[in-house]
């Protein structure tokens, strides 16, 4: 049973987290490159927010947005 858990440890620590260890060691030389994953997530979130706000403005311009406070049953 112990070897099973050591195998899981080896998989995660030595194989799956190897790219993250590389990024951590890269932090001393280049902060921006070390935080590449964070930049990618921020770009995705910003794009999603722009799309969401654009869709809200389309529904608002068409007049199809229901702004009635009784739109949901839990608000009655």
HTML snippet that shows the backbone in 3Dmol.js (N, CA, C, O; Angstrom):
<script src="https://3Dmol.org/build/3Dmol-min.js"></script>
<div id="view" style="width:600px;height:400px;position:relative"></div>
<script>
const pdb = `
ATOM      1  N   UNK A   1       0.823  -1.191   0.000  1.00  0.00           N
ATOM      2  CA  UNK A   1       0.000   0.000   0.000  1.00  0.00           C
ATOM      3  C   UNK A   1       0.868   1.257   0.000  1.00  0.00           C
ATOM      4  O   UNK A   1       0.522   2.268  -0.611  1.00  0.00           O
ATOM      5  N   UNK A   2       2.002   1.173   0.696  1.00  0.00           N
ATOM      6  CA  UNK A   2       2.896   2.322   0.768  1.00  0.00           C
ATOM      7  C   UNK A   2       3.447   2.660  -0.615  1.00  0.00           C
ATOM      8  O   UNK A   2       3.592   3.835  -0.952  1.00  0.00           O
ATOM      9  N   UNK A   3       3.751   1.654  -1.407  1.00  0.00           N
ATOM     10  CA  UNK A   3       4.298   1.911  -2.746  1.00  0.00           C
ATOM     11  C   UNK A   3       3.259   2.558  -3.664  1.00  0.00           C
ATOM     12  O   UNK A   3       3.615   3.314  -4.567  1.00  0.00           O
ATOM     13  N   UNK A   4       1.984   2.266  -3.438  1.00  0.00           N
ATOM     14  CA  UNK A   4       0.920   2.904  -4.216  1.00  0.00           C
ATOM     15  C   UNK A   4       0.926   4.415  -3.992  1.00  0.00           C
ATOM     16  O   UNK A   4       0.878   5.191  -4.946  1.00  0.00           O
ATOM     17  N   UNK A   5       0.986   4.824  -2.729  1.00  0.00           N
ATOM     18  CA  UNK A   5       1.004   6.249  -2.421  1.00  0.00           C
ATOM     19  C   UNK A   5       2.316   6.908  -2.845  1.00  0.00           C
ATOM     20  O   UNK A   5       2.319   8.076  -3.235  1.00  0.00           O
ATOM     21  N   UNK A   6       3.409   6.191  -2.777  1.00  0.00           N
ATOM     22  CA  UNK A   6       4.666   6.731  -3.275  1.00  0.00           C
ATOM     23  C   UNK A   6       4.623   6.900  -4.789  1.00  0.00           C
ATOM     24  O   UNK A   6       5.233   7.822  -5.330  1.00  0.00           O
ATOM     25  N   UNK A   7       3.904   6.015  -5.473  1.00  0.00           N
ATOM     26  CA  UNK A   7       3.716   6.162  -6.915  1.00  0.00           C
ATOM     27  C   UNK A   7       2.904   7.399  -7.253  1.00  0.00           C
ATOM     28  O   UNK A   7       3.207   8.107  -8.213  1.00  0.00           O
ATOM     29  N   UNK A   8       1.861   7.661  -6.455  1.00  0.00           N
ATOM     30  CA  UNK A   8       1.068   8.880  -6.652  1.00  0.00           C
ATOM     31  C   UNK A   8       1.930  10.109  -6.397  1.00  0.00           C
ATOM     32  O   UNK A   8       1.856  11.090  -7.136  1.00  0.00           O
ATOM     33  N   UNK A   9       2.745  10.053  -5.353  1.00  0.00           N
ATOM     34  CA  UNK A   9       3.649  11.167  -5.055  1.00  0.00           C
ATOM     35  C   UNK A   9       4.607  11.409  -6.216  1.00  0.00           C
ATOM     36  O   UNK A   9       4.809  12.550  -6.632  1.00  0.00           O
ATOM     37  N   UNK A  10       5.192  10.344  -6.735  1.00  0.00           N
ATOM     38  CA  UNK A  10       6.118  10.473  -7.853  1.00  0.00           C
ATOM     39  C   UNK A  10       5.432  11.083  -9.067  1.00  0.00           C
ATOM     40  O   UNK A  10       6.006  11.939  -9.739  1.00  0.00           O
ATOM     41  N   UNK A  11       4.205  10.648  -9.353  1.00  0.00           N
ATOM     42  CA  UNK A  11       3.469  11.172 -10.506  1.00  0.00           C
ATOM     43  C   UNK A  11       3.265  12.669 -10.391  1.00  0.00           C
ATOM     44  O   UNK A  11       3.548  13.416 -11.328  1.00  0.00           O
ATOM     45  N   UNK A  12       2.774  13.106  -9.242  1.00  0.00           N
ATOM     46  CA  UNK A  12       2.465  14.521  -9.101  1.00  0.00           C
ATOM     47  C   UNK A  12       3.703  15.385  -8.899  1.00  0.00           C
ATOM     48  O   UNK A  12       3.834  16.424  -9.546  1.00  0.00           O
ATOM     49  N   UNK A  13       4.601  14.987  -8.029  1.00  0.00           N
ATOM     50  CA  UNK A  13       5.747  15.831  -7.687  1.00  0.00           C
ATOM     51  C   UNK A  13       6.776  15.866  -8.805  1.00  0.00           C
ATOM     52  O   UNK A  13       7.259  16.939  -9.168  1.00  0.00           O
ATOM     53  N   UNK A  14       7.113  14.716  -9.350  1.00  0.00           N
ATOM     54  CA  UNK A  14       8.205  14.660 -10.316  1.00  0.00           C
ATOM     55  C   UNK A  14       7.778  14.813 -11.765  1.00  0.00           C
ATOM     56  O   UNK A  14       8.603  15.166 -12.607  1.00  0.00           O
ATOM     57  N   UNK A  15       6.520  14.560 -12.081  1.00  0.00           N
ATOM     58  CA  UNK A  15       6.103  14.616 -13.485  1.00  0.00           C
ATOM     59  C   UNK A  15       5.137  15.768 -13.747  1.00  0.00           C
ATOM     60  O   UNK A  15       5.420  16.645 -14.564  1.00  0.00           O
ATOM     61  N   UNK A  16       3.996  15.766 -13.054  1.00  0.00           N
ATOM     62  CA  UNK A  16       2.958  16.748 -13.363  1.00  0.00           C
ATOM     63  C   UNK A  16       3.298  18.161 -12.899  1.00  0.00           C
ATOM     64  O   UNK A  16       2.883  19.131 -13.533  1.00  0.00           O
ATOM     65  N   UNK A  17       4.043  18.293 -11.808  1.00  0.00           N
ATOM     66  CA  UNK A  17       4.393  19.621 -11.314  1.00  0.00           C
ATOM     67  C   UNK A  17       5.745  20.105 -11.827  1.00  0.00           C
ATOM     68  O   UNK A  17       6.201  21.174 -11.422  1.00  0.00           O
ATOM     69  N   UNK A  18       6.385  19.360 -12.691  1.00  0.00           N
ATOM     70  CA  UNK A  18       7.691  19.763 -13.223  1.00  0.00           C
ATOM     71  C   UNK A  18       7.628  21.102 -13.960  1.00  0.00           C
ATOM     72  O   UNK A  18       8.518  21.929 -13.764  1.00  0.00           O
ATOM     73  N   UNK A  19       6.606  21.358 -14.806  1.00  0.00           N
ATOM     74  CA  UNK A  19       6.551  22.684 -15.448  1.00  0.00           C
ATOM     75  C   UNK A  19       6.381  23.821 -14.446  1.00  0.00           C
ATOM     76  O   UNK A  19       6.920  24.909 -14.648  1.00  0.00           O
ATOM     77  N   UNK A  20       5.640  23.580 -13.370  1.00  0.00           N
ATOM     78  CA  UNK A  20       5.469  24.627 -12.361  1.00  0.00           C
ATOM     79  C   UNK A  20       6.759  24.855 -11.581  1.00  0.00           C
ATOM     80  O   UNK A  20       7.056  25.984 -11.190  1.00  0.00           O
ATOM     81  N   UNK A  21       7.516  23.807 -11.354  1.00  0.00           N
ATOM     82  CA  UNK A  21       8.824  23.978 -10.711  1.00  0.00           C
ATOM     83  C   UNK A  21       9.760  24.788 -11.604  1.00  0.00           C
ATOM     84  O   UNK A  21      10.544  25.604 -11.120  1.00  0.00           O
ATOM     85  N   UNK A  22       9.669  24.555 -12.903  1.00  0.00           N
ATOM     86  CA  UNK A  22      10.486  25.332 -13.840  1.00  0.00           C
ATOM     87  C   UNK A  22      10.100  26.811 -13.787  1.00  0.00           C
ATOM     88  O   UNK A  22      10.973  27.679 -13.765  1.00  0.00           O
ATOM     89  N   UNK A  23       8.792  27.100 -13.765  1.00  0.00           N
ATOM     90  CA  UNK A  23       8.350  28.492 -13.677  1.00  0.00           C
ATOM     91  C   UNK A  23       8.772  29.123 -12.352  1.00  0.00           C
ATOM     92  O   UNK A  23       9.108  30.307 -12.312  1.00  0.00           O
ATOM     93  N   UNK A  24       8.756  28.350 -11.273  1.00  0.00           N
ATOM     94  CA  UNK A  24       9.178  28.875  -9.977  1.00  0.00           C
ATOM     95  C   UNK A  24      10.658  29.219  -9.983  1.00  0.00           C
ATOM     96  O   UNK A  24      11.056  30.238  -9.418  1.00  0.00           O
ATOM     97  N   UNK A  25      11.479  28.387 -10.610  1.00  0.00           N
ATOM     98  CA  UNK A  25      12.909  28.680 -10.665  1.00  0.00           C
ATOM     99  C   UNK A  25      13.208  29.847 -11.614  1.00  0.00           C
ATOM    100  O   UNK A  25      14.236  30.511 -11.483  1.00  0.00           O
ATOM    101  N   UNK A  26      12.317  30.087 -12.556  1.00  0.00           N
ATOM    102  CA  UNK A  26      12.496  31.165 -13.516  1.00  0.00           C
ATOM    103  C   UNK A  26      12.165  32.531 -12.919  1.00  0.00           C
ATOM    104  O   UNK A  26      12.501  33.566 -13.493  1.00  0.00           O
ATOM    105  N   UNK A  27      11.505  32.525 -11.766  1.00  0.00           N
ATOM    106  CA  UNK A  27      11.054  33.778 -11.165  1.00  0.00           C
ATOM    107  C   UNK A  27      12.203  34.721 -10.822  1.00  0.00           C
ATOM    108  O   UNK A  27      12.040  35.939 -10.895  1.00  0.00           O
ATOM    109  N   UNK A  28      13.330  34.193 -10.458  1.00  0.00           N
ATOM    110  CA  UNK A  28      14.455  35.047 -10.078  1.00  0.00           C
ATOM    111  C   UNK A  28      15.020  35.808 -11.267  1.00  0.00           C
ATOM    112  O   UNK A  28      15.582  36.890 -11.096  1.00  0.00           O
ATOM    113  N   UNK A  29      14.880  35.260 -12.467  1.00  0.00           N
ATOM    114  CA  UNK A  29      15.439  35.944 -13.632  1.00  0.00           C
ATOM    115  C   UNK A  29      14.399  36.786 -14.368  1.00  0.00           C
ATOM    116  O   UNK A  29      14.728  37.860 -14.872  1.00  0.00           O
ATOM    117  N   UNK A  30      13.151  36.322 -14.440  1.00  0.00           N
ATOM    118  CA  UNK A  30      12.124  37.075 -15.154  1.00  0.00           C
ATOM    119  C   UNK A  30      10.768  36.848 -14.496  1.00  0.00           C
ATOM    120  O   UNK A  30      10.186  35.769 -14.602  1.00  0.00           O
ATOM    121  N   UNK A  31      10.279  37.868 -13.822  1.00  0.00           N
ATOM    122  CA  UNK A  31       9.012  37.764 -13.113  1.00  0.00           C
ATOM    123  C   UNK A  31       7.856  37.592 -14.089  1.00  0.00           C
ATOM    124  O   UNK A  31       6.952  36.797 -13.834  1.00  0.00           O
ATOM    125  N   UNK A  32       7.869  38.327 -15.208  1.00  0.00           N
ATOM    126  CA  UNK A  32       6.761  38.272 -16.164  1.00  0.00           C
ATOM    127  C   UNK A  32       6.632  36.887 -16.801  1.00  0.00           C
ATOM    128  O   UNK A  32       5.519  36.391 -16.971  1.00  0.00           O
ATOM    129  N   UNK A  33       7.737  36.270 -17.147  1.00  0.00           N
ATOM    130  CA  UNK A  33       7.691  34.938 -17.752  1.00  0.00           C
ATOM    131  C   UNK A  33       7.262  33.898 -16.720  1.00  0.00           C
ATOM    132  O   UNK A  33       6.550  32.952 -17.057  1.00  0.00           O
ATOM    133  N   UNK A  34       7.684  34.063 -15.480  1.00  0.00           N
ATOM    134  CA  UNK A  34       7.323  33.117 -14.434  1.00  0.00           C
ATOM    135  C   UNK A  34       5.822  33.137 -14.147  1.00  0.00           C
ATOM    136  O   UNK A  34       5.265  32.131 -13.708  1.00  0.00           O
ATOM    137  N   UNK A  35       5.175  34.250 -14.386  1.00  0.00           N
ATOM    138  CA  UNK A  35       3.741  34.377 -14.136  1.00  0.00           C
ATOM    139  C   UNK A  35       2.915  34.250 -15.412  1.00  0.00           C
ATOM    140  O   UNK A  35       1.839  34.839 -15.515  1.00  0.00           O
ATOM    141  N   UNK A  36       3.401  33.497 -16.368  1.00  0.00           N
ATOM    142  CA  UNK A  36       2.708  33.324 -17.637  1.00  0.00           C
ATOM    143  C   UNK A  36       1.312  32.749 -17.452  1.00  0.00           C
ATOM    144  O   UNK A  36       0.364  33.201 -18.094  1.00  0.00           O
ATOM    145  N   UNK A  37       1.179  31.764 -16.585  1.00  0.00           N
ATOM    146  CA  UNK A  37      -0.127  31.151 -16.359  1.00  0.00           C
ATOM    147  C   UNK A  37      -1.111  32.185 -15.817  1.00  0.00           C
ATOM    148  O   UNK A  37      -2.273  32.203 -16.224  1.00  0.00           O
ATOM    149  N   UNK A  38      -0.666  33.033 -14.918  1.00  0.00           N
ATOM    150  CA  UNK A  38      -1.542  34.074 -14.384  1.00  0.00           C
ATOM    151  C   UNK A  38      -1.962  35.055 -15.472  1.00  0.00           C
ATOM    152  O   UNK A  38      -3.119  35.469 -15.526  1.00  0.00           O
ATOM    153  N   UNK A  39      -1.017  35.427 -16.341  1.00  0.00           N
ATOM    154  CA  UNK A  39      -1.359  36.350 -17.422  1.00  0.00           C
ATOM    155  C   UNK A  39      -2.393  35.732 -18.361  1.00  0.00           C
ATOM    156  O   UNK A  39      -3.312  36.416 -18.812  1.00  0.00           O
ATOM    157  N   UNK A  40      -2.243  34.440 -18.655  1.00  0.00           N
ATOM    158  CA  UNK A  40      -3.197  33.767 -19.535  1.00  0.00           C
ATOM    159  C   UNK A  40      -4.592  33.767 -18.905  1.00  0.00           C
ATOM    160  O   UNK A  40      -5.579  34.051 -19.585  1.00  0.00           O
ATOM    161  N   UNK A  41      -4.677  33.450 -17.614  1.00  0.00           N
ATOM    162  CA  UNK A  41      -5.977  33.454 -16.940  1.00  0.00           C
ATOM    163  C   UNK A  41      -6.580  34.848 -16.904  1.00  0.00           C
ATOM    164  O   UNK A  41      -7.792  34.992 -17.064  1.00  0.00           O
ATOM    165  N   UNK A  42      -5.770  35.878 -16.697  1.00  0.00           N
ATOM    166  CA  UNK A  42      -6.299  37.244 -16.678  1.00  0.00           C
ATOM    167  C   UNK A  42      -6.814  37.652 -18.052  1.00  0.00           C
ATOM    168  O   UNK A  42      -7.833  38.336 -18.147  1.00  0.00           O
ATOM    169  N   UNK A  43      -6.131  37.245 -19.116  1.00  0.00           N
ATOM    170  CA  UNK A  43      -6.583  37.565 -20.471  1.00  0.00           C
ATOM    171  C   UNK A  43      -7.902  36.857 -20.768  1.00  0.00           C
ATOM    172  O   UNK A  43      -8.804  37.449 -21.361  1.00  0.00           O
ATOM    173  N   UNK A  44      -8.019  35.599 -20.361  1.00  0.00           N
ATOM    174  CA  UNK A  44      -9.267  34.857 -20.578  1.00  0.00           C
ATOM    175  C   UNK A  44     -10.414  35.504 -19.811  1.00  0.00           C
ATOM    176  O   UNK A  44     -11.511  35.654 -20.350  1.00  0.00           O
ATOM    177  N   UNK A  45     -10.173  35.888 -18.557  1.00  0.00           N
ATOM    178  CA  UNK A  45     -11.223  36.537 -17.758  1.00  0.00           C
ATOM    179  C   UNK A  45     -11.613  37.888 -18.334  1.00  0.00           C
ATOM    180  O   UNK A  45     -12.794  38.236 -18.340  1.00  0.00           O
ATOM    181  N   UNK A  46     -10.647  38.655 -18.815  1.00  0.00           N
ATOM    182  CA  UNK A  46     -10.953  39.952 -19.412  1.00  0.00           C
ATOM    183  C   UNK A  46     -11.773  39.783 -20.683  1.00  0.00           C
ATOM    184  O   UNK A  46     -12.716  40.540 -20.916  1.00  0.00           O
ATOM    185  N   UNK A  47     -11.427  38.805 -21.503  1.00  0.00           N
ATOM    186  CA  UNK A  47     -12.185  38.545 -22.723  1.00  0.00           C
ATOM    187  C   UNK A  47     -13.606  38.097 -22.396  1.00  0.00           C
ATOM    188  O   UNK A  47     -14.552  38.494 -23.077  1.00  0.00           O
ATOM    189  N   UNK A  48     -13.764  37.279 -21.368  1.00  0.00           N
ATOM    190  CA  UNK A  48     -15.098  36.840 -20.964  1.00  0.00           C
ATOM    191  C   UNK A  48     -15.939  38.006 -20.458  1.00  0.00           C
ATOM    192  O   UNK A  48     -17.134  38.085 -20.742  1.00  0.00           O
ATOM    193  N   UNK A  49     -15.313  38.910 -19.709  1.00  0.00           N
ATOM    194  CA  UNK A  49     -16.057  40.081 -19.223  1.00  0.00           C
ATOM    195  C   UNK A  49     -16.477  40.991 -20.363  1.00  0.00           C
ATOM    196  O   UNK A  49     -17.596  41.504 -20.362  1.00  0.00           O
ATOM    197  N   UNK A  50     -15.598  41.200 -21.338  1.00  0.00           N
ATOM    198  CA  UNK A  50     -15.945  42.034 -22.492  1.00  0.00           C
ATOM    199  C   UNK A  50     -17.104  41.411 -23.255  1.00  0.00           C
ATOM    200  O   UNK A  50     -18.035  42.115 -23.647  1.00  0.00           O
ATOM    201  N   UNK A  51     -17.061  40.097 -23.472  1.00  0.00           N
ATOM    202  CA  UNK A  51     -18.141  39.406 -24.168  1.00  0.00           C
ATOM    203  C   UNK A  51     -19.448  39.516 -23.397  1.00  0.00           C
ATOM    204  O   UNK A  51     -20.498  39.765 -23.989  1.00  0.00           O
ATOM    205  N   UNK A  52     -19.394  39.334 -22.086  1.00  0.00           N
ATOM    206  CA  UNK A  52     -20.587  39.388 -21.246  1.00  0.00           C
ATOM    207  C   UNK A  52     -21.217  40.788 -21.279  1.00  0.00           C
ATOM    208  O   UNK A  52     -22.431  40.923 -21.429  1.00  0.00           O
ATOM    209  N   UNK A  53     -20.394  41.815 -21.139  1.00  0.00           N
ATOM    210  CA  UNK A  53     -20.902  43.187 -21.157  1.00  0.00           C
ATOM    211  C   UNK A  53     -21.470  43.526 -22.525  1.00  0.00           C
ATOM    212  O   UNK A  53     -22.475  44.230 -22.621  1.00  0.00           O
ATOM    213  N   UNK A  54     -20.840  43.034 -23.583  1.00  0.00           N
ATOM    214  CA  UNK A  54     -21.348  43.243 -24.938  1.00  0.00           C
ATOM    215  C   UNK A  54     -22.724  42.587 -25.106  1.00  0.00           C
ATOM    216  O   UNK A  54     -23.627  43.186 -25.690  1.00  0.00           O
ATOM    217  N   UNK A  55     -22.885  41.376 -24.602  1.00  0.00           N
ATOM    218  CA  UNK A  55     -24.173  40.698 -24.680  1.00  0.00           C
ATOM    219  C   UNK A  55     -25.229  41.421 -23.859  1.00  0.00           C
ATOM    220  O   UNK A  55     -26.380  41.514 -24.284  1.00  0.00           O
ATOM    221  N   UNK A  56     -24.859  41.932 -22.699  1.00  0.00           N
ATOM    222  CA  UNK A  56     -25.810  42.692 -21.893  1.00  0.00           C
ATOM    223  C   UNK A  56     -26.275  43.947 -22.619  1.00  0.00           C
ATOM    224  O   UNK A  56     -27.455  44.294 -22.565  1.00  0.00           O
ATOM    225  N   UNK A  57     -25.361  44.625 -23.293  1.00  0.00           N
ATOM    226  CA  UNK A  57     -25.749  45.828 -24.020  1.00  0.00           C
ATOM    227  C   UNK A  57     -26.629  45.497 -25.222  1.00  0.00           C
ATOM    228  O   UNK A  57     -27.506  46.288 -25.571  1.00  0.00           O
ATOM    229  N   UNK A  58     -26.416  44.345 -25.864  1.00  0.00           N
ATOM    230  CA  UNK A  58     -27.277  43.931 -26.984  1.00  0.00           C
ATOM    231  C   UNK A  58     -28.691  43.675 -26.488  1.00  0.00           C
ATOM    232  O   UNK A  58     -29.651  44.130 -27.110  1.00  0.00           O
ATOM    233  N   UNK A  59     -28.840  42.956 -25.380  1.00  0.00           N
ATOM    234  CA  UNK A  59     -30.173  42.696 -24.837  1.00  0.00           C
ATOM    235  C   UNK A  59     -30.835  43.976 -24.349  1.00  0.00           C
ATOM    236  O   UNK A  59     -32.050  44.130 -24.476  1.00  0.00           O
ATOM    237  N   UNK A  60     -30.057  44.891 -23.794  1.00  0.00           N
ATOM    238  CA  UNK A  60     -30.608  46.158 -23.328  1.00  0.00           C
ATOM    239  C   UNK A  60     -31.076  47.009 -24.503  1.00  0.00           C
ATOM    240  O   UNK A  60     -32.117  47.661 -24.417  1.00  0.00           O
ATOM    241  N   UNK A  61     -30.319  47.012 -25.600  1.00  0.00           N
ATOM    242  CA  UNK A  61     -30.697  47.797 -26.784  1.00  0.00           C
ATOM    243  C   UNK A  61     -31.951  47.235 -27.454  1.00  0.00           C
ATOM    244  O   UNK A  61     -32.763  47.996 -27.980  1.00  0.00           O
ATOM    245  N   UNK A  62     -32.118  45.909 -27.438  1.00  0.00           N
ATOM    246  CA  UNK A  62     -33.302  45.287 -28.027  1.00  0.00           C
ATOM    247  C   UNK A  62     -34.524  45.410 -27.137  1.00  0.00           C
ATOM    248  O   UNK A  62     -35.645  45.192 -27.597  1.00  0.00           O
ATOM    249  N   UNK A  63     -34.334  45.750 -25.891  1.00  0.00           N
ATOM    250  CA  UNK A  63     -35.447  45.854 -24.957  1.00  0.00           C
ATOM    251  C   UNK A  63     -35.935  44.505 -24.463  1.00  0.00           C
ATOM    252  O   UNK A  63     -37.032  44.415 -23.913  1.00  0.00           O
ATOM    253  N   UNK A  64     -35.155  43.465 -24.642  1.00  0.00           N
ATOM    254  CA  UNK A  64     -35.581  42.128 -24.213  1.00  0.00           C
ATOM    255  C   UNK A  64     -35.088  41.778 -22.818  1.00  0.00           C
ATOM    256  O   UNK A  64     -35.398  40.703 -22.305  1.00  0.00           O
ATOM    257  N   UNK A  65     -34.333  42.663 -22.205  1.00  0.00           N
ATOM    258  CA  UNK A  65     -33.850  42.376 -20.859  1.00  0.00           C
ATOM    259  C   UNK A  65     -34.976  42.607 -19.867  1.00  0.00           C
ATOM    260  O   UNK A  65     -35.576  43.682 -19.834  1.00  0.00           O
ATOM    261  N   UNK A  66     -35.256  41.607 -19.069  1.00  0.00           N
ATOM    262  CA  UNK A  66     -36.326  41.696 -18.084  1.00  0.00           C
ATOM    263  C   UNK A  66     -35.756  42.250 -16.793  1.00  0.00           C
ATOM    264  O   UNK A  66     -35.036  41.557 -16.073  1.00  0.00           O
ATOM    265  N   UNK A  67     -36.082  43.510 -16.501  1.00  0.00           N
ATOM    266  CA  UNK A  67     -35.560  44.151 -15.296  1.00  0.00           C
ATOM    267  C   UNK A  67     -36.600  44.210 -14.197  1.00  0.00           C
ATOM    268  O   UNK A  67     -36.424  44.935 -13.218  1.00  0.00           O
ATOM    269  N   UNK A  68     -37.666  43.468 -14.339  1.00  0.00           N
ATOM    270  CA  UNK A  68     -38.702  43.401 -13.327  1.00  0.00           C
ATOM    271  C   UNK A  68     -38.166  42.653 -12.112  1.00  0.00           C
ATOM    272  O   UNK A  68     -37.483  41.638 -12.256  1.00  0.00           O
ATOM    273  N   UNK A  69     -38.472  43.148 -10.926  1.00  0.00           N
ATOM    274  CA  UNK A  69     -37.955  42.490  -9.723  1.00  0.00           C
ATOM    275  C   UNK A  69     -38.608  41.146  -9.474  1.00  0.00           C
ATOM    276  O   UNK A  69     -38.115  40.365  -8.660  1.00  0.00           O
ATOM    277  N   UNK A  70     -39.704  40.860 -10.154  1.00  0.00           N
ATOM    278  CA  UNK A  70     -40.353  39.555  -9.982  1.00  0.00           C
ATOM    279  C   UNK A  70     -39.958  38.598 -11.095  1.00  0.00           C
ATOM    280  O   UNK A  70     -40.675  37.636 -11.369  1.00  0.00           O
ATOM    281  N   UNK A  71     -38.822  38.853 -11.743  1.00  0.00           N
ATOM    282  CA  UNK A  71     -38.362  37.980 -12.823  1.00  0.00           C
ATOM    283  C   UNK A  71     -38.022  36.592 -12.302  1.00  0.00           C
ATOM    284  O   UNK A  71     -38.122  35.605 -13.032  1.00  0.00           O
ATOM    285  N   UNK A  72     -37.619  36.518 -11.036  1.00  0.00           N
ATOM    286  CA  UNK A  72     -37.296  35.241 -10.426  1.00  0.00           C
ATOM    287  C   UNK A  72     -38.275  34.958  -9.302  1.00  0.00           C
ATOM    288  O   UNK A  72     -38.705  35.865  -8.590  1.00  0.00           O
ATOM    289  N   UNK A  73     -38.613  33.708  -9.156  1.00  0.00           N
ATOM    290  CA  UNK A  73     -39.601  33.349  -8.160  1.00  0.00           C
ATOM    291  C   UNK A  73     -39.109  33.616  -6.740  1.00  0.00           C
ATOM    292  O   UNK A  73     -39.925  33.860  -5.851  1.00  0.00           O
ATOM    293  N   UNK A  74     -37.812  33.576  -6.506  1.00  0.00           N
ATOM    294  CA  UNK A  74     -37.319  33.782  -5.136  1.00  0.00           C
ATOM    295  C   UNK A  74     -37.314  35.250  -4.747  1.00  0.00           C
ATOM    296  O   UNK A  74     -37.045  35.564  -3.588  1.00  0.00           O
ATOM    297  N   UNK A  75     -37.603  36.172  -5.676  1.00  0.00           N
ATOM    298  CA  UNK A  75     -37.634  37.599  -5.357  1.00  0.00           C
ATOM    299  C   UNK A  75     -39.044  38.081  -5.019  1.00  0.00           C
ATOM    300  O   UNK A  75     -39.222  39.242  -4.650  1.00  0.00           O
ATOM    301  N   UNK A  76     -40.030  37.227  -5.136  1.00  0.00           N
ATOM    302  CA  UNK A  76     -41.420  37.636  -4.859  1.00  0.00           C
ATOM    303  C   UNK A  76     -41.664  37.814  -3.400  1.00  0.00           C
ATOM    304  O   UNK A  76     -42.777  38.154  -2.997  1.00  0.00           O
TER     305      UNK A  76
END
`;
const viewer = $3Dmol.createViewer("view");
viewer.addModel(pdb, "pdb");
viewer.setStyle({}, {cartoon: {color: "spectrum"}});
viewer.zoomTo();
viewer.render();
</script>
